[in-house]
């Protein structure tokens, strides 16, 4: 064994023994003084290897021994506070990271309230005031020859950032002002700056350093919501330090690049808020958005679309930062395209708060101000298409603020994107918001812009009247004292107009193709609504014409969105889609079942497909339906088939004849039940089998076996309904076999709604397939289903599931009584 190392160990053990047993103040003072030589602070300092061995192995143990001896009597063994000062010097002069951890450990473990707790808290405050926190972080930044200790770094990170919370919980009302968050985190920011200065000096001297720990401290502090306190100190100093030093810029870039992904959003939002402008932000962040996917998402998506709490200076700094460098300008153009797409979305206009719509509108104007003419010209077609679509949607809105946003953005954007075209001019009310948005639209020259900024394209505010619209046909108010004031109408009784109906100027189309054109391309919203209301009746009256465009009609109706406030819009759309499916069942059902598993459909649309298929199958299977399609729409009375409407007098005469006619025997009262072939028989396969093909194949946004359990349950109920409607058809047997296999694959599903659908499907098979065919073709499947039904009836936690299982078992028992007893499984 190395004699020097043995000497250090023996010295420490002897000192610990003396501290534990001796009450002699002089002896204790001499023992502690002899150990200080291992800290390198005395004239006769120990050898470097002895100091390293003491710090690495014995220092933490010795500090815990000092904490254990802390008491009022022990500190009074020497006069004038000499013992306390010597005791504290080991925490203030030894390895900072170990001293900090022992301090935090002793504070967390001390009884509250107690003398020891307050002494340790005051020592920790002194530890912070003399800059020892910088030493803690500096030790983690210097490259060590040995392996890294991630557990130690994680512990230090938690203690450093969580110190105010830990001390607040322990000290309660006795907490010191140093540990208040509003005081501690600015101090932490100053300590980070001191460490960064050490890092820069080391790099200049040729030594390697790492800022990863500082990045983690910065990230965790920002995640805790302390961006203003920390970055309020860091950003102003870094702004000055990076202005004339490339080395400081590189260190700052490394600082933000090494921030963990889980903290990137909080850090970047803090930098955007604290930076005084895009130039400073560009100097501090560099090309971070081109190196980090998370940073790119935050800067180009999160802060622009998913949040709208940024102030206008923050938004200008963010977008100006993207425009400051040629490598980032492509992201600015992409952001503009996505902003225009969101701004013009009819769904967003209806559901997004007006404050967020204003935020997106301002972001669009700032983007246009930073982009040059050449860049806009290269993307002119795409930008104009998005702009015109958005303007159309906004001008159709019934809310004046939404329309005004459309007018302002349309004027500015059209002039910037297509300056050679005719300018768009609107009349809208001018207020503070309007003036702010027009000021944002002023083109901003940038150093790296490929083209010089052009002249201002903002509309002249003096040319816009103070009214949104000018009604030339409205009544004009006469001058004061005119005869109009004398002709008062107050004494007249108002006419009752409560039963009046609005006269619509647009006539409903008379043909199916006319309705299709009105729904897809009409700019007249009254004609659009009239076409939607008339289409169902036209479909039943003109089945041949409907079959020519049936698939196209189904596609339009499936994607149709409510453009005006149409009463009962969803019901109208669904009934019309059912009518199209009933008129041309094979082709439309084939199209709808294919779209059920297609991409880019919402869950609502997929459930609409299932509802339409069920209702159409129900209509097709209705007895006596052949040749008697109901007139469901609201057709024009003059266009009804069969000539004139039956006059009312004929009904009166028939009623009188019926009452005065004597009958000697009465047969069955009412009409005979309708009879006829089941039209669903020939097309049931188009409705049923495609829905079973891909239920186990997840898509990017649609996973029936994953999170979309509601749609899976609806699918199970739909398949059961289609099975029941196919009763006594030739295709019932293969349908039943396929459905029982589907049920068997999902029999242990955890969702209650899905299990109910599966149990209902089993009952539908038992009711729809003839008993003889069940035993001949589906015996194995029924035996498996019987064992499962027994478990469900006894053990399922849902009462409805148990009831459905019992009903299915009763159907099986009736089947056994009717034919042959089933074998035991």
Secondary structure as GFF3:
##gff-version 3
##sequence-region A 1 825
A	DSSP	alpha_helix	3	21	.	.	.	ID=ss1
A	DSSP	alpha_helix	25	35	.	.	.	ID=ss2
A	DSSP	three_ten_helix	36	39	.	.	.	ID=ss3
A	DSSP	alpha_helix	48	53	.	.	.	ID=ss4
A	DSSP	pi_helix	54	58	.	.	.	ID=ss5
A	DSSP	alpha_helix	59	69	.	.	.	ID=ss6
A	DSSP	alpha_helix	72	75	.	.	.	ID=ss7
A	DSSP	three_ten_helix	79	81	.	.	.	ID=ss8
A	DSSP	alpha_helix	82	93	.	.	.	ID=ss9
A	DSSP	alpha_helix	96	109	.	.	.	ID=ss10
A	DSSP	alpha_helix	115	129	.	.	.	ID=ss11
A	DSSP	alpha_helix	132	141	.	.	.	ID=ss12
A	DSSP	alpha_helix	150	171	.	.	.	ID=ss13
A	DSSP	three_ten_helix	172	174	.	.	.	ID=ss14
A	DSSP	three_ten_helix	177	179	.	.	.	ID=ss15
A	DSSP	alpha_helix	181	204	.	.	.	ID=ss16
A	DSSP	alpha_helix	212	223	.	.	.	ID=ss17
A	DSSP	alpha_helix	227	241	.	.	.	ID=ss18
A	DSSP	alpha_helix	246	257	.	.	.	ID=ss19
A	DSSP	alpha_helix	261	274	.	.	.	ID=ss20
A	DSSP	alpha_helix	278	285	.	.	.	ID=ss21
A	DSSP	alpha_helix	288	291	.	.	.	ID=ss22
A	DSSP	alpha_helix	293	297	.	.	.	ID=ss23
A	DSSP	pi_helix	298	306	.	.	.	ID=ss24
A	DSSP	alpha_helix	312	323	.	.	.	ID=ss25
A	DSSP	alpha_helix	329	343	.	.	.	ID=ss26
A	DSSP	alpha_helix	346	351	.	.	.	ID=ss27
A	DSSP	alpha_helix	354	370	.	.	.	ID=ss28
A	DSSP	alpha_helix	373	378	.	.	.	ID=ss29
A	DSSP	alpha_helix	380	395	.	.	.	ID=ss30
A	DSSP	alpha_helix	400	417	.	.	.	ID=ss31
A	DSSP	alpha_helix	432	440	.	.	.	ID=ss32
A	DSSP	three_ten_helix	461	463	.	.	.	ID=ss33
A	DSSP	three_ten_helix	483	485	.	.	.	ID=ss34
A	DSSP	alpha_helix	512	521	.	.	.	ID=ss35
A	DSSP	alpha_helix	525	541	.	.	.	ID=ss36
A	DSSP	alpha_helix	543	548	.	.	.	ID=ss37
A	DSSP	alpha_helix	550	558	.	.	.	ID=ss38
A	DSSP	alpha_helix	569	583	.	.	.	ID=ss39
A	DSSP	alpha_helix	585	596	.	.	.	ID=ss40
A	DSSP	alpha_helix	603	620	.	.	.	ID=ss41
A	DSSP	three_ten_helix	637	639	.	.	.	ID=ss42
A	DSSP	alpha_helix	648	660	.	.	.	ID=ss43
A	DSSP	three_ten_helix	679	682	.	.	.	ID=ss44
A	DSSP	alpha_helix	684	693	.	.	.	ID=ss45
A	DSSP	alpha_helix	709	725	.	.	.	ID=ss46
A	DSSP	alpha_helix	732	745	.	.	.	ID=ss47
A	DSSP	alpha_helix	752	768	.	.	.	ID=ss48
A	DSSP	alpha_helix	771	777	.	.	.	ID=ss49
A	DSSP	alpha_helix	779	795	.	.	.	ID=ss50
A	DSSP	alpha_helix	799	818	.	.	.	ID=ss51
###
